[in-house]
Amino acid sequence: MNFGILASSAIPGTLKLSPAGIRTTTGGVSTLPTTGTVTPALFSVAGENNYTYAITLPIIPIVLNNASVPGAFMLATSFTSSPSVITGGLLTGGSQALNVGATLFVGPNQPAGICNTLLPFLVTVNYN
């Protein structure tokens, strides 16, 4: 998952990345004309043709640390998926793409830099 390039201000805000890769902002966060790489997390679910599955996304925020500024971080939370957690998926032809987005909480005057996590976030698929 890559939220792309954003700008912070003195006002905190959020950048929401949808499972389709569409970004929306609130508060003092804005997107820039140069977006950088923007992509939701992409998974491929495989199994028996026409079987359904349920999706479980992280409920605990994921910490993204700023590699350039020790102690600076942002939180990714409110994960969403396509197909959604509510409807689950159907393995048409034995596979289906699963895209995951999230909301990034950006603090006031967030320092510039590349933020990432050292730990992967878990997406669980349970076959029905």
Contacts in CASP RR format, 6 or more apart in sequence:
PFRMAT RR
TARGET T0000
AUTHOR 0000-0000-0000
METHOD contacts of the structure
MODEL  1
MNFGILASSAIPGTLKLSPAGIRTTTGGVSTLPTTGTVTPALFSVAGENN
YTYAITLPIIPIVLNNASVPGAFMLATSFTSSPSVITGGLLTGGSQALNV
GATLFVGPNQPAGICNTLLPFLVTVNYN
1 17 0 8 1.000
1 39 0 8 1.000
1 40 0 8 1.000
1 41 0 8 1.000
1 76 0 8 1.000
1 100 0 8 1.000
1 101 0 8 1.000
1 102 0 8 1.000
2 36 0 8 1.000
2 37 0 8 1.000
2 38 0 8 1.000
2 39 0 8 1.000
3 15 0 8 1.000
3 17 0 8 1.000
3 23 0 8 1.000
3 38 0 8 1.000
3 76 0 8 1.000
3 104 0 8 1.000
4 23 0 8 1.000
4 35 0 8 1.000
4 36 0 8 1.000
4 37 0 8 1.000
4 38 0 8 1.000
5 31 0 8 1.000
5 32 0 8 1.000
5 34 0 8 1.000
5 35 0 8 1.000
5 36 0 8 1.000
6 15 0 8 1.000
6 25 0 8 1.000
6 29 0 8 1.000
6 30 0 8 1.000
6 31 0 8 1.000
6 32 0 8 1.000
6 104 0 8 1.000
6 106 0 8 1.000
7 29 0 8 1.000
7 30 0 8 1.000
7 31 0 8 1.000
7 32 0 8 1.000
8 28 0 8 1.000
8 29 0 8 1.000
8 106 0 8 1.000
8 107 0 8 1.000
8 108 0 8 1.000
8 109 0 8 1.000
8 110 0 8 1.000
9 28 0 8 1.000
9 29 0 8 1.000
9 30 0 8 1.000
9 108 0 8 1.000
9 109 0 8 1.000
10 28 0 8 1.000
10 108 0 8 1.000
10 109 0 8 1.000
11 27 0 8 1.000
11 28 0 8 1.000
11 108 0 8 1.000
12 27 0 8 1.000
12 28 0 8 1.000
12 105 0 8 1.000
12 106 0 8 1.000
12 107 0 8 1.000
12 108 0 8 1.000
13 25 0 8 1.000
13 26 0 8 1.000
13 27 0 8 1.000
13 28 0 8 1.000
13 29 0 8 1.000
13 105 0 8 1.000
13 106 0 8 1.000
13 107 0 8 1.000
14 25 0 8 1.000
14 26 0 8 1.000
14 27 0 8 1.000
14 29 0 8 1.000
14 103 0 8 1.000
14 104 0 8 1.000
14 105 0 8 1.000
14 106 0 8 1.000
15 23 0 8 1.000
15 24 0 8 1.000
15 25 0 8 1.000
15 29 0 8 1.000
15 31 0 8 1.000
15 103 0 8 1.000
15 104 0 8 1.000
15 106 0 8 1.000
16 23 0 8 1.000
16 24 0 8 1.000
16 25 0 8 1.000
16 26 0 8 1.000
16 78 0 8 1.000
16 102 0 8 1.000
16 103 0 8 1.000
16 104 0 8 1.000
17 23 0 8 1.000
17 38 0 8 1.000
17 40 0 8 1.000
17 101 0 8 1.000
17 102 0 8 1.000
17 103 0 8 1.000
17 104 0 8 1.000
18 24 0 8 1.000
18 40 0 8 1.000
18 80 0 8 1.000
18 101 0 8 1.000
19 40 0 8 1.000
19 80 0 8 1.000
19 81 0 8 1.000
19 82 0 8 1.000
19 99 0 8 1.000
19 100 0 8 1.000
19 101 0 8 1.000
20 40 0 8 1.000
20 82 0 8 1.000
20 99 0 8 1.000
21 38 0 8 1.000
21 39 0 8 1.000
21 40 0 8 1.000
21 99 0 8 1.000
21 101 0 8 1.000
23 31 0 8 1.000
23 35 0 8 1.000
23 38 0 8 1.000
25 31 0 8 1.000
28 106 0 8 1.000
29 106 0 8 1.000
40 99 0 8 1.000
40 100 0 8 1.000
40 101 0 8 1.000
41 99 0 8 1.000
41 100 0 8 1.000
41 101 0 8 1.000
41 121 0 8 1.000
41 123 0 8 1.000
42 97 0 8 1.000
42 98 0 8 1.000
42 99 0 8 1.000
43 97 0 8 1.000
43 98 0 8 1.000
43 99 0 8 1.000
43 100 0 8 1.000
43 123 0 8 1.000
44 95 0 8 1.000
44 96 0 8 1.000
44 97 0 8 1.000
44 98 0 8 1.000
45 53 0 8 1.000
45 89 0 8 1.000
45 91 0 8 1.000
45 95 0 8 1.000
45 96 0 8 1.000
45 97 0 8 1.000
45 98 0 8 1.000
45 125 0 8 1.000
46 91 0 8 1.000
46 94 0 8 1.000
46 95 0 8 1.000
47 91 0 8 1.000
47 94 0 8 1.000
47 95 0 8 1.000
47 127 0 8 1.000
48 91 0 8 1.000
48 94 0 8 1.000
48 127 0 8 1.000
49 91 0 8 1.000
49 92 0 8 1.000
49 93 0 8 1.000
49 94 0 8 1.000
50 90 0 8 1.000
50 91 0 8 1.000
50 92 0 8 1.000
50 93 0 8 1.000
50 94 0 8 1.000
51 90 0 8 1.000
51 91 0 8 1.000
51 94 0 8 1.000
51 127 0 8 1.000
51 128 0 8 1.000
52 88 0 8 1.000
52 89 0 8 1.000
52 90 0 8 1.000
52 91 0 8 1.000
52 127 0 8 1.000
52 128 0 8 1.000
53 88 0 8 1.000
53 89 0 8 1.000
53 90 0 8 1.000
53 91 0 8 1.000
53 125 0 8 1.000
53 126 0 8 1.000
53 127 0 8 1.000
53 128 0 8 1.000
54 85 0 8 1.000
54 88 0 8 1.000
54 125 0 8 1.000
54 126 0 8 1.000
54 128 0 8 1.000
55 81 0 8 1.000
55 83 0 8 1.000
55 84 0 8 1.000
55 85 0 8 1.000
55 88 0 8 1.000
55 89 0 8 1.000
55 98 0 8 1.000
55 123 0 8 1.000
55 124 0 8 1.000
55 125 0 8 1.000
56 85 0 8 1.000
56 123 0 8 1.000
56 124 0 8 1.000
56 125 0 8 1.000
56 126 0 8 1.000
57 79 0 8 1.000
57 80 0 8 1.000
57 81 0 8 1.000
57 85 0 8 1.000
57 100 0 8 1.000
57 123 0 8 1.000
58 77 0 8 1.000
58 79 0 8 1.000
58 121 0 8 1.000
58 122 0 8 1.000
58 123 0 8 1.000
60 77 0 8 1.000
61 75 0 8 1.000
61 76 0 8 1.000
61 77 0 8 1.000
61 105 0 8 1.000
62 75 0 8 1.000
62 76 0 8 1.000
62 77 0 8 1.000
62 102 0 8 1.000
62 117 0 8 1.000
62 119 0 8 1.000
62 121 0 8 1.000
63 73 0 8 1.000
63 74 0 8 1.000
63 75 0 8 1.000
63 117 0 8 1.000
64 73 0 8 1.000
64 74 0 8 1.000
64 75 0 8 1.000
64 76 0 8 1.000
64 104 0 8 1.000
64 115 0 8 1.000
64 116 0 8 1.000
64 117 0 8 1.000
65 71 0 8 1.000
65 72 0 8 1.000
65 73 0 8 1.000
65 115 0 8 1.000
65 116 0 8 1.000
65 117 0 8 1.000
65 118 0 8 1.000
66 72 0 8 1.000
66 73 0 8 1.000
66 74 0 8 1.000
66 111 0 8 1.000
66 113 0 8 1.000
66 114 0 8 1.000
66 115 0 8 1.000
67 113 0 8 1.000
67 114 0 8 1.000
67 115 0 8 1.000
67 116 0 8 1.000
68 111 0 8 1.000
68 112 0 8 1.000
68 113 0 8 1.000
68 114 0 8 1.000
69 111 0 8 1.000
69 113 0 8 1.000
72 110 0 8 1.000
72 111 0 8 1.000
72 115 0 8 1.000
73 115 0 8 1.000
74 104 0 8 1.000
74 105 0 8 1.000
74 106 0 8 1.000
74 107 0 8 1.000
74 110 0 8 1.000
74 115 0 8 1.000
75 104 0 8 1.000
75 105 0 8 1.000
76 102 0 8 1.000
76 103 0 8 1.000
76 104 0 8 1.000
76 105 0 8 1.000
76 117 0 8 1.000
76 121 0 8 1.000
77 102 0 8 1.000
77 103 0 8 1.000
77 105 0 8 1.000
78 102 0 8 1.000
78 103 0 8 1.000
79 100 0 8 1.000
79 101 0 8 1.000
79 102 0 8 1.000
79 121 0 8 1.000
80 100 0 8 1.000
80 101 0 8 1.000
80 102 0 8 1.000
81 98 0 8 1.000
81 99 0 8 1.000
81 100 0 8 1.000
81 101 0 8 1.000
81 123 0 8 1.000
82 98 0 8 1.000
82 99 0 8 1.000
83 89 0 8 1.000
83 90 0 8 1.000
83 96 0 8 1.000
83 98 0 8 1.000
89 96 0 8 1.000
89 98 0 8 1.000
90 96 0 8 1.000
98 123 0 8 1.000
98 125 0 8 1.000
100 123 0 8 1.000
END
